[in-house]
Amino acid sequence: MMRTRPLKVALLGCGVVGSEVARIMTTHADDLAARIGAPVELAGVAVRRPSKVREGIDPALVTTDATALVKRGDIDVIVEVIGGIEPARTLITTAFEHGASVVSANKALLAQDGAALHKAAEDHDADLYYEAAVAGAIPLIRPLRESLAGDKVNRVLGIVNGTTNFILDKMDSTGAGYQEALDEATALGYAEADPTADVEGFDAAAKAAILAGIAFHTRVRLDDVYREGMTEVTAADFASAKNMGCTIKLLAICERAEDGGSVTARVHPAMIPLSHPLASVRGAYNAVFVESDAAGQLMFYGPGAGGAPTASAVLGDLVAVCRNRLNGATGPGESAYAALPVSGMGEVVTRYHISLDVADKPGVLAQVATVFAEHGVSIDTVRQTGKDGEASLVVVTHRASDASLSGTVEALRKLDTVRGVASIMRVEGE
């Protein structure tokens, strides 16, 4: 039997995502009520510019006083889509204090202060849901937190930023340089006027922190995530990747150490074999590859950004939280019981592709190979081309730690026959 009194929802932010949330709440009101067991009512919308016309939203609901809105006391669920650290953090904790549960899409805040927000929610018997914070419409957090709760996740490998994937895909498919591909992404609306958060990996790093925390039941903060942007990736790197049967993606990688005693989280460009499922993810799409003991390999794929896709994830959380409210219960909170240490990048073990500019004369390859051997880095393949006294030497290693590879490169730079290190890229997904 459906309850007639509506559950009241307040919306913080009414931009691209927020306006879609409001639209879907209105156009799908009957379906949402049937799924929840009670109608949901949009009871207030906090914005910065109240004079802006917002189609489908009663102007009487619009306010610039977000604090007063979350303090009302009659609000059941706050939907936070304003982003950033403040005032979002204060508004969310205030909402908990005044009896509301929260649905958020705020990856930056959750990556920085997720533990404190979960604690605040627990202290006030409230829910904190955030499916939309990582991969837009792709159901990912709930499968990790609930569907795989009885399994042991060992690795999460993903493309979690549509802007960077569009740029790298364009470089791969057309031979364009980085700037040319970025300009096209900007013209098509995939890249912001200031793309730094995307192309330097900040956005993906925040998502990696959230994913690692959930997957490994361990608190992982943004500062724990190694981050490397993709602005230095060149057409020559793609040519080298193709020679290896690979392409290049900006990956978020969260993995458990082989001995199970620690975890790592990192974001950087990497070569992946064309045979890997992530290699075929094109355009602005996202995909996340999960490896676990019992379930094996799982891949989640779909649009990772945009108003409607992100709103879909927000509404999914809203339905779940409203059902919990009706039942007088709360859903899964933070699971950090494992409390595994987070290792630094130096402990990460993977393969490497190193391109060196060297003198074209006898003995160079032997010198280079000796340096690798002295640092305990085993060579898989070597390719050398050159003329007129100059040459290019491409070395692909077997698995080695980042620390040992760093020592190797430092020693290579001291060789008289090595003119420079043209590029270093990790090889993942094998």
C-alpha positions as CSV (number, residue, x, y, z in Angstrom):
1,M,0.0,0.0,0.0
2,M,1.4,3.4,-1.0
3,R,1.9,6.1,1.6
4,T,0.1,9.3,0.6
5,R,2.3,11.8,2.4
6,P,5.2,12.6,0.1
7,L,8.9,12.4,0.9
8,K,10.4,15.8,0.5
9,V,13.5,16.3,-1.6
10,A,15.7,19.5,-1.7
11,L,18.1,20.1,-4.5
12,L,21.4,21.9,-4.0
13,G,22.5,23.2,-7.4
14,C,20.4,23.4,-10.6
15,G,23.0,23.3,-13.4
16,V,23.3,20.7,-16.1
17,V,22.9,17.8,-13.7
18,G,20.5,19.4,-11.2
19,S,18.1,20.6,-13.8
20,E,17.9,17.0,-15.2
21,V,17.3,15.6,-11.8
22,A,14.4,18.1,-11.3
23,R,13.0,17.3,-14.8
24,I,13.0,13.5,-14.3
25,M,11.5,13.9,-10.8
26,T,8.6,15.7,-12.5
27,T,8.1,13.7,-15.7
28,H,8.6,10.3,-14.0
29,A,6.8,11.2,-10.8
30,D,4.2,8.4,-11.0
31,D,6.9,5.7,-11.8
32,L,9.1,7.0,-9.0
33,A,6.2,6.9,-6.5
34,A,5.4,3.3,-7.5
35,R,9.0,2.2,-7.1
36,I,9.5,3.9,-3.8
37,G,6.1,3.3,-2.2
38,A,5.4,7.0,-1.7
39,P,5.3,10.1,-3.8
40,V,8.4,12.4,-3.8
41,E,8.0,16.1,-3.8
42,L,10.6,18.7,-4.8
43,A,10.5,21.0,-1.8
44,G,13.2,23.5,-2.6
45,V,16.0,24.3,-5.0
46,A,19.1,26.3,-3.8
47,V,20.9,28.2,-6.6
48,R,23.3,31.1,-7.0
49,R,21.4,33.0,-9.6
50,P,17.7,33.0,-8.8
51,S,16.7,35.3,-11.7
52,K,17.6,32.6,-14.3
53,V,14.6,30.9,-15.9
54,R,14.5,27.2,-15.0
55,E,11.9,25.4,-17.1
56,G,9.6,23.1,-15.2
57,I,10.6,24.4,-11.8
58,D,8.2,26.5,-9.7
59,P,10.0,29.8,-9.0
60,A,8.6,29.7,-5.5
61,L,10.8,26.8,-4.7
62,V,14.0,28.6,-5.7
63,T,16.2,30.1,-3.0
64,T,19.8,31.4,-2.6
65,D,19.8,30.4,1.1
66,A,21.1,26.9,0.9
67,T,21.8,26.8,4.6
68,A,18.2,27.6,5.5
69,L,17.0,25.0,3.1
70,V,19.0,22.2,4.7
71,K,18.0,23.3,8.2
72,R,14.2,23.2,7.5
73,G,13.8,19.9,9.4
74,D,11.0,18.6,7.1
75,I,13.4,17.6,4.3
76,D,13.9,13.8,3.9
77,V,16.6,13.8,1.3
78,I,19.1,16.4,0.1
79,V,20.5,16.0,-3.4
80,E,23.9,17.8,-3.6
81,V,25.1,18.6,-7.1
82,I,27.0,21.9,-6.6
83,G,30.5,20.3,-6.4
84,G,33.6,21.6,-4.7
85,I,34.6,21.3,-1.1
86,E,32.8,24.3,0.5
87,P,30.0,25.1,1.0
88,A,29.1,21.5,0.0
89,R,30.8,19.9,3.0
90,T,29.1,22.2,5.6
91,L,25.7,21.9,3.8
92,I,25.9,18.1,3.8
93,T,26.9,17.8,7.5
94,T,24.2,20.3,8.4
95,A,21.6,18.3,6.5
96,F,22.6,15.2,8.5
97,E,22.2,17.2,11.7
98,H,18.7,18.2,10.8
99,G,17.5,14.7,9.9
100,A,18.0,14.4,6.2
101,S,19.8,11.8,4.2
102,V,22.1,12.9,1.3
103,V,22.7,11.9,-2.3
104,S,25.8,13.5,-3.8
105,A,27.7,13.6,-7.0
106,N,30.7,15.3,-5.4
107,K,33.8,13.3,-6.2
108,A,36.3,15.9,-4.9
109,L,34.6,16.2,-1.5
110,L,34.2,12.4,-1.1
111,A,37.8,11.7,-2.1
112,Q,39.0,14.2,0.5
113,D,36.6,13.9,3.4
114,G,34.6,10.7,2.7
115,A,35.4,9.2,6.1
116,A,34.2,12.2,8.0
117,L,31.0,12.4,6.0
118,H,30.3,8.7,6.5
119,K,30.8,9.2,10.2
120,A,28.4,12.2,10.3
121,A,25.8,10.2,8.4
122,E,26.2,7.3,10.9
123,D,26.0,9.5,13.9
124,H,22.6,10.8,12.7
125,D,21.1,7.5,11.3
126,A,21.2,8.9,7.8
127,D,22.3,7.6,4.4
128,L,25.1,8.9,2.2
129,Y,24.9,7.7,-1.4
130,Y,27.1,8.8,-4.3
131,E,26.8,6.5,-7.3
132,A,27.0,9.5,-9.6
133,A,30.4,10.6,-8.2
134,V,32.5,8.1,-10.2
135,A,31.2,7.1,-13.6
136,G,28.1,9.0,-14.5
137,A,25.3,6.6,-15.4
138,I,27.4,3.4,-15.0
139,P,26.3,1.4,-12.0
140,L,29.6,0.8,-10.3
141,I,29.6,1.8,-6.6
142,R,26.6,-0.3,-5.8
143,P,28.0,-3.5,-7.4
144,L,31.3,-3.0,-5.6
145,R,29.7,-2.1,-2.3
146,E,26.8,-4.7,-2.4
147,S,26.9,-7.2,-5.2
148,L,30.6,-8.0,-4.6
149,A,30.5,-7.6,-0.8
150,G,31.1,-11.4,-0.4
151,D,34.0,-11.5,-2.8
152,K,37.6,-10.3,-2.7
153,V,38.3,-7.6,-5.2
154,N,42.0,-7.6,-6.3
155,R,42.1,-4.9,-9.0
156,V,40.0,-2.1,-10.5
157,L,41.3,-0.8,-13.8
158,G,39.3,1.9,-15.6
159,I,38.8,4.8,-17.9
160,V,36.9,7.2,-15.7
161,N,37.2,10.5,-17.5
162,G,35.4,11.0,-20.9
163,T,37.3,14.2,-21.9
164,T,40.7,12.5,-21.7
165,N,39.4,9.3,-23.5
166,F,38.0,11.4,-26.3
167,I,41.4,13.2,-26.8
168,L,43.5,10.1,-26.7
169,D,41.0,8.2,-28.9
170,K,41.2,11.1,-31.5
171,M,45.0,11.0,-31.3
172,D,45.0,7.3,-31.9
173,S,42.4,7.2,-34.7
174,T,43.5,10.2,-36.7
175,G,47.2,10.7,-35.8
176,A,46.4,14.2,-34.4
177,G,48.7,15.8,-31.9
178,Y,47.6,16.5,-28.3
179,Q,46.7,20.2,-28.8
180,E,44.8,19.5,-32.0
181,A,42.7,16.8,-30.3
182,L,42.1,19.0,-27.2
183,D,40.9,21.8,-29.5
184,E,38.4,19.5,-31.1
185,A,37.2,18.3,-27.7
186,T,36.7,21.9,-26.5
187,A,34.8,22.8,-29.7
188,L,32.5,19.8,-29.2
189,G,31.9,20.6,-25.6
190,Y,33.7,17.6,-24.2
191,A,36.5,19.7,-22.6
192,E,36.1,22.7,-20.3
193,A,37.6,26.1,-21.1
194,D,40.2,25.2,-18.5
195,P,40.7,21.4,-18.9
196,T,43.3,21.1,-16.2
197,A,41.3,18.9,-13.8
198,D,40.7,16.4,-16.6
199,V,44.0,16.3,-18.6
200,E,46.2,16.5,-15.5
201,G,44.4,13.6,-13.9
202,F,42.8,15.4,-10.9
203,D,39.3,14.2,-11.8
204,A,40.3,10.6,-12.3
205,A,42.4,10.6,-9.1
206,A,39.4,11.6,-7.0
207,K,37.4,8.8,-8.5
208,A,40.3,6.3,-8.0
209,A,40.4,7.2,-4.3
210,I,36.6,6.5,-4.0
211,L,36.9,3.2,-5.9
212,A,39.9,2.0,-4.0
213,G,38.3,2.7,-0.6
214,I,35.1,0.7,-1.5
215,A,36.9,-2.1,-3.4
216,F,39.5,-2.8,-0.6
217,H,37.5,-1.8,2.5
218,T,40.2,0.7,3.3
219,R,40.3,4.4,3.7
220,V,42.0,5.9,0.6
221,R,42.2,9.7,0.3
222,L,43.0,11.8,-2.7
223,D,46.5,12.5,-1.3
224,D,47.2,8.7,-1.4
225,V,46.6,8.5,-5.2
226,Y,49.6,8.9,-7.5
227,R,48.7,11.2,-10.3
228,E,50.3,11.8,-13.7
229,G,48.6,13.8,-16.5
230,M,48.4,13.0,-20.2
231,T,49.6,16.3,-21.7
232,E,53.0,14.9,-22.7
233,V,51.6,12.0,-24.7
234,T,52.6,12.4,-28.3
235,A,51.8,11.0,-31.8
236,A,55.2,9.2,-31.6
237,D,54.0,7.4,-28.4
238,F,50.9,6.2,-30.3
239,A,53.1,5.0,-33.1
240,S,55.2,3.0,-30.6
241,A,52.1,1.6,-29.0
242,K,50.8,0.4,-32.4
243,N,54.1,-1.3,-33.0
244,M,53.5,-3.3,-29.8
245,G,49.8,-4.0,-30.7
246,C,48.7,-1.5,-28.0
247,T,46.9,1.8,-27.7
248,I,47.2,4.4,-24.9
249,K,44.6,5.3,-22.3
250,L,44.6,7.4,-19.2
251,L,43.8,4.8,-16.5
252,A,42.8,4.8,-12.9
253,I,44.3,1.7,-11.4
254,C,43.5,0.5,-7.9
255,E,45.1,-2.8,-6.9
256,R,45.8,-5.1,-3.9
257,A,49.5,-6.1,-3.5
258,E,50.2,-9.7,-4.4
259,D,50.8,-10.6,-0.7
260,G,47.5,-8.9,0.1
261,G,49.1,-6.7,2.7
262,S,48.7,-3.3,1.1
263,V,46.9,-1.4,-1.7
264,T,47.9,1.2,-4.3
265,A,45.9,3.7,-6.3
266,R,47.3,5.6,-9.3
267,V,46.3,7.6,-12.4
268,H,48.5,7.9,-15.4
269,P,48.7,7.2,-19.2
270,A,49.5,3.6,-20.0
271,M,49.8,1.4,-23.1
272,I,47.2,-1.5,-23.1
273,P,47.0,-4.4,-25.6
274,L,44.4,-4.0,-28.3
275,S,43.0,-7.4,-27.1
276,H,42.1,-5.9,-23.7
277,P,38.4,-4.8,-23.4
278,L,39.3,-1.3,-22.3
279,A,41.2,-0.7,-25.6
280,S,38.0,-0.6,-27.5
281,V,36.4,2.1,-25.4
282,R,36.0,5.0,-27.8
283,G,35.1,8.7,-27.7
284,A,33.9,10.1,-24.4
285,Y,32.7,6.8,-22.9
286,N,33.9,5.4,-19.6
287,A,34.6,1.8,-18.7
288,V,35.8,0.0,-15.5
289,F,37.3,-3.4,-15.4
290,V,37.1,-5.3,-12.1
291,E,39.0,-8.4,-11.2
292,S,38.0,-10.5,-8.1
293,D,38.6,-14.0,-6.7
294,A,35.2,-15.5,-7.3
295,A,33.5,-13.5,-9.9
296,G,36.6,-13.2,-12.1
297,Q,36.7,-10.4,-14.6
298,L,33.8,-7.9,-14.9
299,M,33.5,-4.8,-17.0
300,F,31.1,-1.9,-16.6
301,Y,30.7,0.4,-19.6
302,G,28.7,3.5,-20.6
303,P,28.5,7.3,-20.7
304,G,30.5,8.6,-17.8
305,A,29.3,12.2,-17.8
306,G,26.6,14.6,-19.0
307,G,23.4,15.9,-17.5
308,A,21.0,13.0,-18.2
309,P,23.4,10.1,-17.6
310,T,24.6,11.6,-14.3
311,A,21.0,12.4,-13.3
312,S,20.1,8.7,-13.9
313,A,22.6,7.7,-11.2
314,V,21.4,10.4,-8.8
315,L,17.8,9.2,-9.2
316,G,18.8,5.6,-8.6
317,D,20.3,6.7,-5.3
318,L,17.3,8.8,-4.5
319,V,15.0,5.8,-5.0
320,A,17.2,3.7,-2.7
321,V,17.4,6.3,0.0
322,C,13.7,7.1,-0.1
323,R,12.9,3.3,0.3
324,N,15.2,3.3,3.3
325,R,13.4,6.2,4.8
326,L,10.1,4.5,4.5
327,N,11.4,1.4,6.1
328,G,13.1,3.2,8.9
329,A,16.5,1.9,7.9
330,T,19.7,3.0,6.4
331,G,21.8,1.4,3.6
332,P,25.4,0.3,3.6
333,G,27.8,2.9,5.2
334,E,31.5,3.1,5.1
335,S,33.4,-0.3,5.1
336,A,37.0,0.4,6.2
337,Y,37.5,-2.7,8.4
338,A,40.5,-3.9,6.4
339,A,42.5,-0.8,7.1
340,L,45.2,-1.8,4.7
341,P,48.2,0.5,4.3
342,V,48.4,2.5,1.1
343,S,51.8,2.0,-0.6
344,G,53.5,4.6,-2.6
345,M,54.2,4.5,-6.3
346,G,57.7,3.2,-5.8
347,E,56.2,-0.1,-4.8
348,V,54.1,-0.5,-7.9
349,V,55.2,-3.4,-10.2
350,T,54.4,-3.2,-13.9
351,R,56.0,-3.3,-17.4
352,Y,57.6,-0.2,-19.0
353,H,58.1,1.1,-22.5
354,I,61.2,3.4,-22.6
355,S,62.3,5.3,-25.7
356,L,65.9,6.5,-25.7
357,D,67.8,8.8,-28.1
358,V,71.3,7.3,-28.4
359,A,74.5,7.6,-30.4
360,D,74.5,5.3,-33.5
361,K,77.6,3.4,-32.9
362,P,78.7,-0.1,-31.7
363,G,78.4,-1.0,-28.1
364,V,75.5,1.3,-27.2
365,L,73.0,-1.5,-26.8
366,A,75.4,-3.5,-24.6
367,Q,75.9,-0.4,-22.3
368,V,72.2,0.1,-22.0
369,A,71.5,-3.6,-21.3
370,T,74.2,-3.6,-18.6
371,V,72.5,-0.6,-16.8
372,F,69.2,-2.5,-16.8
373,A,70.8,-5.6,-15.5
374,E,72.6,-3.7,-12.7
375,H,69.3,-2.4,-11.4
376,G,67.5,-5.7,-11.6
377,V,65.2,-4.8,-14.4
378,S,64.8,-7.6,-17.0
379,I,64.4,-6.6,-20.7
380,D,61.6,-8.2,-22.7
381,T,62.3,-6.7,-26.2
382,V,64.6,-4.1,-27.8
383,R,64.2,-2.2,-31.1
384,Q,66.8,0.1,-32.5
385,T,66.7,2.4,-35.6
386,G,69.1,5.1,-36.6
387,K,71.2,6.9,-39.2
388,D,73.7,9.8,-39.5
389,G,75.2,9.0,-36.1
390,E,71.9,9.3,-34.1
391,A,69.6,6.4,-33.2
392,S,66.4,5.6,-31.3
393,L,66.4,2.7,-28.9
394,V,63.1,1.3,-27.6
395,V,63.2,-1.0,-24.6
396,V,60.2,-2.9,-23.2
397,T,60.8,-4.4,-19.8
398,H,59.4,-7.4,-18.0
399,R,57.6,-6.4,-14.7
400,A,59.6,-4.2,-12.5
401,S,59.0,-1.8,-9.6
402,D,58.7,1.9,-10.2
403,A,61.6,2.5,-7.8
404,S,63.9,0.2,-9.7
405,L,62.9,1.6,-13.0
406,S,63.6,5.2,-11.7
407,G,67.1,4.1,-10.7
408,T,67.7,2.6,-14.1
409,V,66.6,5.8,-15.9
410,E,68.8,7.9,-13.7
411,A,71.8,5.8,-14.5
412,L,71.0,5.8,-18.3
413,R,71.0,9.6,-18.3
414,K,74.6,9.5,-17.1
415,L,75.8,7.4,-20.1
416,D,77.7,9.5,-22.7
417,T,76.0,7.5,-25.5
418,V,72.5,8.3,-24.3
419,R,71.4,11.7,-25.7
420,G,68.1,11.7,-23.8
421,V,65.1,9.8,-22.6
422,A,62.4,10.6,-25.1
423,S,59.5,8.9,-23.2
424,I,58.7,6.5,-20.5
425,M,55.3,4.8,-20.4
426,R,53.8,2.0,-18.3
427,V,52.3,-1.0,-20.0
428,E,49.1,-2.3,-18.2
429,G,46.3,-4.7,-18.7
430,E,48.2,-8.0,-19.3
